[in-house]
Amino acid sequence: VSPNRKSLLKGKVMDLITHTTTLPLLFGCLGIFGLFRLLQWMRTKAYLRNAVVVITGATSGLGRECARVFHAAGAKLVLCGRNVEALEELSRELAASQGQTHKPHTVTFDLSDPGAISVAATKILQCFGYVDILINNAGISFRGTITDTTVDVDRKLMETNYFGPVALTKALLPSMVKRKQGHIVTISSIQGKISIPFRSAYAASKHATQAFFDCLRAEMEQDAIEVTVISPGYIHTNLSVNAVTGDGSIYGAMDKNTAQGRSPAEVALDVLAAVGKRKKDVVLADFLPSVAVYLRTLAPGLFFKVMASRARKERKSKNS
Ligand SMILES: NC(=O)c1ccc[n+]([C@@H]2O[C@H](COP(=O)([O-])OP(=O)(O)OC[C@H]3O[C@@H](n4cnc5c(N)ncnc54)[C@H](OP(=O)(O)O)[C@@H]3O)[C@@H](O)[C@H]2O)c1
């Protein structure tokens, strides 16, 4: 492009911008966008203020941060976990925070114990008489090769990450259906959409979770029950420290990927926004994992090659 043509083009662009109709149009669009965002924010606030929100796995990581942001948004919380001291401490911390907020209730139970769920559901319903939003957040992870992993470990992961949330959801659903109002939120993982090597039991439990709650969403539409599945990438929590290995022992180490993950407080705000907007399926991951999800569907052969190479590299670095 010659310098003359370049300056002519620049002049035309400037003319367009300074044209009498362009600036008002630009400000009009910005105004409409701002108004839309404001209305969305007000809708979210109204949806969460005084809503009864149950959070499982509230003692640590993402669950604890979700408790903080939903409490600050004015929700009435029921905090669940296995560690009664940690739950009570969080409840006291939130109750002492400023603003017009409600003191959270706590319900202690083990999600991997099938016999505990219906008793827990009854206690949860006794807290406020009903539940508006259930956040199935609790979960454990896994590190190991398939050949060295006992089926008991596969079952443990399924009990905690899949059967537990499914049973709790089924126990609370009838009261939601009766009120024709309710919202089930499940924290899955990007590994509920793609499977990466040495995470078999975890990926399988999260794929099952995604499938179950996708079915639930379709079936519950007639009863006005919302279903949101959230699939985060790495978050800087104790998930890898608490992960189990092939023989059922605790992994006990902070993985590099987890340590470099997003802050749980930041992810909790994204969860709040997704719930407020009644989103159906949300991926909260970086560019590469998000691309991998599309690759798995559009070019499975290439995806499998990438994963096989990842397995080779990981095995090599472990053996060296
Ligand atoms: N961190 C990540 O990189 C990442 C990425 C994607 C998805 N996620 C998902 O995010 C969710 C929260 O994990 P996190 O990262 O916050 O990990 P975390 O810090 O280890 O927290 C896990 C929570 O789950 C609870 N829990 C574990 N087993 C339980 C059981 N049998 N019964 C009841 N509660 C149980 C724990 O409570 P106790 O006090 O009872 O142990 C704890 O509060 C999980 O579903 C996880 O799969 C995490």
Ligand as a Chemical Component Dictionary entry (heavy atoms), coordinates in Angstrom:
data_LIG
# 
_chem_comp.id                   LIG 
_chem_comp.type                 NON-POLYMER 
_chem_comp.pdbx_formal_charge   0 
_chem_comp.three_letter_code    LIG 
# 
loop_
_chem_comp_atom.comp_id 
_chem_comp_atom.atom_id 
_chem_comp_atom.alt_atom_id 
_chem_comp_atom.type_symbol 
_chem_comp_atom.charge 
_chem_comp_atom.model_Cartn_x 
_chem_comp_atom.model_Cartn_y 
_chem_comp_atom.model_Cartn_z 
_chem_comp_atom.pdbx_ordinal 
LIG N1  N1  N 0  -8.365  -28.205 42.437 1  
LIG C1  C1  C 0  -8.495  -28.433 41.158 2  
LIG O1  O1  O 0  -7.529  -28.331 40.379 3  
LIG C2  C2  C 0  -9.851  -28.803 40.593 4  
LIG C3  C3  C 0  -10.033 -28.764 39.208 5  
LIG C4  C4  C 0  -11.261 -29.135 38.690 6  
LIG C5  C5  C 0  -12.297 -29.526 39.518 7  
LIG N2  N2  N 1  -12.095 -29.540 40.865 8  
LIG C6  C6  C 0  -13.210 -29.994 41.710 9  
LIG O2  O2  O 0  -13.491 -29.010 42.680 10 
LIG C7  C7  C 0  -14.139 -29.631 43.797 11 
LIG C8  C8  C 0  -13.529 -29.101 45.093 12 
LIG O3  O3  O 0  -12.206 -29.578 45.216 13 
LIG P1  P1  P 0  -11.007 -28.672 45.794 14 
LIG O4  O4  O 0  -10.102 -28.417 44.670 15 
LIG O5  O5  O -1 -11.540 -27.540 46.553 16 
LIG O6  O6  O 0  -10.268 -29.749 46.740 17 
LIG P2  P2  P 0  -10.070 -29.819 48.337 18 
LIG O7  O7  O 0  -9.453  -28.568 48.814 19 
LIG O8  O8  O 0  -9.352  -31.097 48.579 20 
LIG O9  O9  O 0  -11.558 -29.899 48.900 21 
LIG C9  C9  C 0  -12.324 -31.057 48.744 22 
LIG C10 C10 C 0  -13.541 -30.967 49.650 23 
LIG O10 O10 O 0  -14.318 -32.151 49.477 24 
LIG C11 C11 C 0  -14.646 -32.687 50.746 25 
LIG N3  N3  N 0  -14.754 -34.141 50.713 26 
LIG C12 C12 C 0  -13.836 -35.018 50.215 27 
LIG N4  N4  N 0  -14.262 -36.263 50.414 28 
LIG C13 C13 C 0  -15.458 -36.182 51.045 29 
LIG C14 C14 C 0  -16.393 -37.144 51.517 30 
LIG N5  N5  N 0  -16.183 -38.456 51.393 31 
LIG N6  N6  N 0  -17.500 -36.696 52.133 32 
LIG C15 C15 C 0  -17.735 -35.385 52.288 33 
LIG N7  N7  N 0  -16.899 -34.419 51.849 34 
LIG C16 C16 C 0  -15.764 -34.828 51.248 35 
LIG C17 C17 C 0  -13.502 -32.258 51.648 36 
LIG O11 O11 O 0  -13.989 -32.201 52.965 37 
LIG P3  P3  P 0  -13.305 -32.923 54.206 38 
LIG O12 O12 O 0  -12.956 -31.840 55.136 39 
LIG O13 O13 O 0  -14.372 -33.779 54.721 40 
LIG O14 O14 O 0  -12.112 -33.698 53.700 41 
LIG C18 C18 C 0  -13.186 -30.875 51.121 42 
LIG O15 O15 O 0  -13.992 -29.912 51.726 43 
LIG C19 C19 C 0  -13.971 -31.146 43.600 44 
LIG O16 O16 O 0  -15.168 -31.706 43.128 45 
LIG C20 C20 C 0  -12.902 -31.246 42.535 46 
LIG O17 O17 O 0  -13.013 -32.422 41.776 47 
LIG C21 C21 C 0  -10.909 -29.187 41.424 48 
# 
loop_
_chem_comp_bond.comp_id 
_chem_comp_bond.atom_id_1 
_chem_comp_bond.atom_id_2 
_chem_comp_bond.value_order 
_chem_comp_bond.pdbx_ordinal 
LIG N1  C1  SING 1  
LIG C1  O1  DOUB 2  
LIG C1  C2  SING 3  
LIG C2  C3  SING 4  
LIG C2  C21 DOUB 5  
LIG C3  C4  DOUB 6  
LIG C4  C5  SING 7  
LIG C5  N2  DOUB 8  
LIG N2  C6  SING 9  
LIG N2  C21 SING 10 
LIG C6  O2  SING 11 
LIG C6  C20 SING 12 
LIG O2  C7  SING 13 
LIG C7  C8  SING 14 
LIG C7  C19 SING 15 
LIG C8  O3  SING 16 
LIG O3  P1  SING 17 
LIG P1  O4  DOUB 18 
LIG P1  O5  SING 19 
LIG P1  O6  SING 20 
LIG O6  P2  SING 21 
LIG P2  O7  DOUB 22 
LIG P2  O8  SING 23 
LIG P2  O9  SING 24 
LIG O9  C9  SING 25 
LIG C9  C10 SING 26 
LIG C10 O10 SING 27 
LIG C10 C18 SING 28 
LIG O10 C11 SING 29 
LIG C11 N3  SING 30 
LIG C11 C17 SING 31 
LIG N3  C12 SING 32 
LIG N3  C16 SING 33 
LIG C12 N4  DOUB 34 
LIG N4  C13 SING 35 
LIG C13 C14 SING 36 
LIG C13 C16 DOUB 37 
LIG C14 N5  SING 38 
LIG C14 N6  DOUB 39 
LIG N6  C15 SING 40 
LIG C15 N7  DOUB 41 
LIG N7  C16 SING 42 
LIG C17 O11 SING 43 
LIG C17 C18 SING 44 
LIG O11 P3  SING 45 
LIG P3  O12 DOUB 46 
LIG P3  O13 SING 47 
LIG P3  O14 SING 48 
LIG C18 O15 SING 49 
LIG C19 O16 SING 50 
LIG C19 C20 SING 51 
LIG C20 O17 SING 52 
# 
